[in-house]
Amino acid sequence: MKTSISQKSPRKPRADAQRNRERILRVAKQVFTRRGAEASMDEIAKLTKIGPGTLYRHFPTRDELLAAVYISEVEKLAEAQRKFSAELTPIEALRAWILVFIDYIDAKRIIAPALSAMACGPAHVYQQTTRVMEEAASALASRAVASGDLRPDVDPMDMLRAIYGISSAGSTDDWPVKARRFVDILIQGSRP
């Protein structure tokens, strides 16, 4: 079952429109990272190599663009869960996905201040995305429990909270390296 949090449109966008959208999101993430929530929409359009009209057709407001950047990061988690479930053993899939989760946290730490500056606040965006993370983590953990690689009493959200705690406690830029090392400890401690 494919989980997505994007709005479904009645028809599939043209390939060039989809490429533009993906490029806008990639560039916007970089610009928001460097300049914060007040980054210029014109700068994003220029760096994306599209006209401002194209940018505003996709994202009429800065808040919509900020939310879309964040949501695209969460959708990467859902895509990774599907890919890893299809290609890796259950425990390897869980481990690989937690490593992607660390990248997501790193991106969120950069984007969160910009999201907080949104006129309506970040709560509605976080509500949409929490479900996707919970479903992906639960699906991976369920497979690992069924294969006998993970204890049935392990709550996958507790695993994510532990990783998130490392990011919160880590005041240095090397917290992702420490979190990646901790993943193996977490997995090993969760085995039967």
Number of C-alpha atoms within 10 A of each C-alpha: 4 7 14 18 15 12 6 8 7 6 6 9 11 9 9 9 13 13 12 18 20 15 17 25 22 16 20 24 23 17 19 21 18 11 11 18 20 11 16 15 18 15 14 23 20 14 15 20 13 15 13 15 12 15 21 16 10 15 18 12 12 17 19 13 21 25 19 20 25 21 20 19 20 25 20 15 21 22 16 19 24 19 13 18 21 11 10 13 15 24 21 17 23 28 21 17 24 24 17 17 22 22 16 18 19 16 18 17 14 17 21 17 15 22 25 14 15 15 9 11 13 18 10 10 17 15 10 15 19 11 14 19 20 14 16 22 23 16 18 23 26 20 18 21 19 12 12 14 19 22 16 15 9 16 14 20 15 10 18 18 11 16 24 17 12 17 21 12 9 14 9 8 9 10 18 19 10 13 22 18 12 15 21 12 11 16 17 12 12 17 15 12
